[in-house]
Amino acid sequence: MGPPGFSPGGRGGRGGSRGGFGGSRGGFGRSPGGRGGGGFGRSPGGRGRGRGGGGMRGGKKVIIEPHRHEGVFIARGKEDALVTMNMVPGEAVYGEKRIQVEEGETKLEYRVWNPFRSKLAAAILGGVDKIHMPPGTKVLYLGAASGTTVSHVSDVVGPEGLVYAVEFSQRSGRDLINMAKKRTNVIPIIEDARHPHKYRMLVGMVDTVFADVAQPDQARIVSLNAQHFLKNGGHFVISIKASCIDSTATPEAVFASEVKKLQADKLKPQEQITLEPYERDHAVVVGVFRPPPKGTGS
Amino acid sequence: MLVLFETAAGYAIFKLLDEKKLAKTENLYHDFQTPETASKVVKLKHFEKFHDTTEALSATTAAVEGKVSKSLKKLLKNVVAKAEATEQLLVADPKLGLAIKEKLQLQCISNTAVQELMRCIRCQMDALLAGLPSKDLAAMALGLAHSLSRYKLKFSPDKVDTMIVQAVGLLDDLDKELNNYIMRTREWYGWHFPELGKILNDNVLYVKVIKVIGTRDHALEADLSDILSEEVEAQVKEAAEISMGTEIAEEDILNIQHLCDQVIEISGYRAQLFDYLRSRMMAITPNLTILVGELVGARLIAHAGSLINLAKHPASTVQILGAEKALFRALKSNKETPKYGLIYHSALVGQTSSKLKGKISRMLAAKAALATRVDALGEDVGIELGAEHKLKIERRISILEEGKLHRISGTGRSQARFEKHHTKSEVRQYGDAQDFAIPTKRKVEIEEVGSGEAGPSQPKKKRKTDIGEQVVVKEEIKEEEEDVTVPKKKKKKKSLGAEASETVVTEMETFEESPKKKKKKIKQEIEEEQPEEVVSQFDESVGEKKKKKKKSLTAETEHGYEEAEEQIATPSSEKKKKKKRKSESME
């Protein structure tokens, strides 16, 4: 079950002492302060050493530290990467690199989250304040495609949470179902998100709605789904592609108009960031649905 | 008011305790904040659990389409029977509401207020559905979602291509094993009765015969009529008597017969497997099957690994799949690469001449690649593509095989010029008239011949009709026949035969060439020139005998009917006869 890509010899690592932890070659037992000693400060809650992966040369040790967002981690090595803990150890969903870490007796595996392929990862790396998907959350994911980001969301919410993945395309739906077979907290729904009443039997109330549908009537889709399934005070995270809504207008104007539409449907926006440098003319809007009136508390 | 709430576990009917709440729904959520307050607004009246996943699946699909499923219908009937007739039912889907109204005459309401109510119920679903643990519900939802998705994606088991790969592998294995067993049987039994092996070349027959006759001594009484034909059976029996094989014991023959049983069983199974493979291929990749055939298609898929893999290969790869060893060897040593791989065994490539196999293999590979892609990645495909492509290729084959006889563009002149230099084989056919030995004498033809010999009038006649021309020619023939003396008969017969054949040809030819042919004819039969001249001297002096004989003659020749009629008529002037002939030929 060992990761195939990682060789103990560390091909690229020889002589490449870049300072920090990356430079040291050899066994696990080395103390972290081997080289520059700057490592300790960096990882107070570090999960111990891991063999390199994810853009790093095989065999390098990396340190896993938790991210500000719960359920998300950072792998620090020669290059830093955003990772999530793999719920199905030993398997990659879309060919991403995996990092193995030994913590005491337990072996943990982390999967690298590629921000160029996933809008949510790009948003996290862009510094969004809250993603509202702590472990144990129920998430309604609209526009699940082949399930690459859905698998990461599933890792983040953990076995206690639930991800309802809605995807209309049949070809992508097949891959989604195959992914969902392995992960029991993903419920695949092959339906049009424009008609939430069609899958009302399968979905309960959710805490967060994530939408990456890339449709011109995106705002309506999200509001319909929110009305059906999003609890009061629940949050939404929407990825807006400007060229999809209106290719002639400027992106800022498009984002502003979308936000207005959302506000009309009681979806109150709280923050908006662009996904530079990972995507062009994309923005992510995070907000709350039917916020509880101030004074009563949520 | 009753509320219909569908869940993954089953249908729930709630009773709305306070109907006024519906009027003002903005603060409805307040009432549903805790389970206790929620239970004050709605009360669970009835919960109909789904008995198994199939029932749940059918119920969900019906809900998706907005139809009333059987279980829902039953439930509503029971509930409505108990409740008053004026009860209204609140449903989430207006379409479903309409359907219920139609079928059960139950008033249904579905508006935004109802949606709000549904929302609130959903929030407190766990509490309100008291008898159902939430984990159960989640598990059911998961299972239902998977089965529903499968149903949507039409994950039909006959679309799995692994079966094909395995079946082809098994077919090859079976063939090998069968061959081994048969060789062993032949060798083993050959000790006892070697001549049988030489008589019967077909393996299955051989084995069957062994089963029937056992040892040689039983061969005489044995009845092999339903396995073998009479002569072969006789041969076998004869050989059994004079065989030079050794004797073997009962035990030995028993074992050999067990082996024969195995062989028969395996060959039967192989045939069955082949049928299975064909039906699977037609179900999974209809277009590819039509183009290259079932076995070749199955081998291609097996070679590529899966149908999707085969679809990813470019057409040039499909062309040489199976000839990798030759390909890489040629690439390394900078030689000519192979032109075909597994595709060579397809029917279309097999039926062309060896010069064209390379071209056709390339064309077929291109179309096969397209067909594979359509089959692998398309949804609900028919067989039109495969049939169309096959037709195209067959047409192309026929055009190529003809050679370059046709110019696709250009005037007809070039074709005529082309034909001038193109030798046409003259087909000589045996004339029926050759059979007739009795000479005939006809009066009528003489005149025609006389006129026919005149050069300018000949072409005129011919221009009128081909049949007319042929008539003239034939009459010439007949005329030559008339003037028969015994030695000349034979010569005339020959010439008659030749001329009869030439008449067949002359019909096809153009105007200019026919007089040439006639001249040729005349030149060929130099001997007959004399009799022709002799005949021409005859005039009406020829008696009626000729007419009769002409009648009989014409009955044998191809277009004799018209002429027979003509000859019956009394001899009249040439022109009249020509006219008659013309009119008849016009008919």
Interface residues (C-beta under 8 A of the other chain):
Chain A: L162 Q170 R171 G173 R174 I177 A180 K181 T184 I187 P188 I189 I190 E191 H197 K198 Y199 R200 M201 L202 V203 G204 M205 Q227 H228 F229 K231 N232
Chain B: E6 T7 A8 Y29 A59 T60 A63 V64 A92 D93 Q115 M118 R119 R122 C123 M125 L137 A138 A141 L142 L144 A145 H146 L148 S149 R150 K152 L153 L377 E379
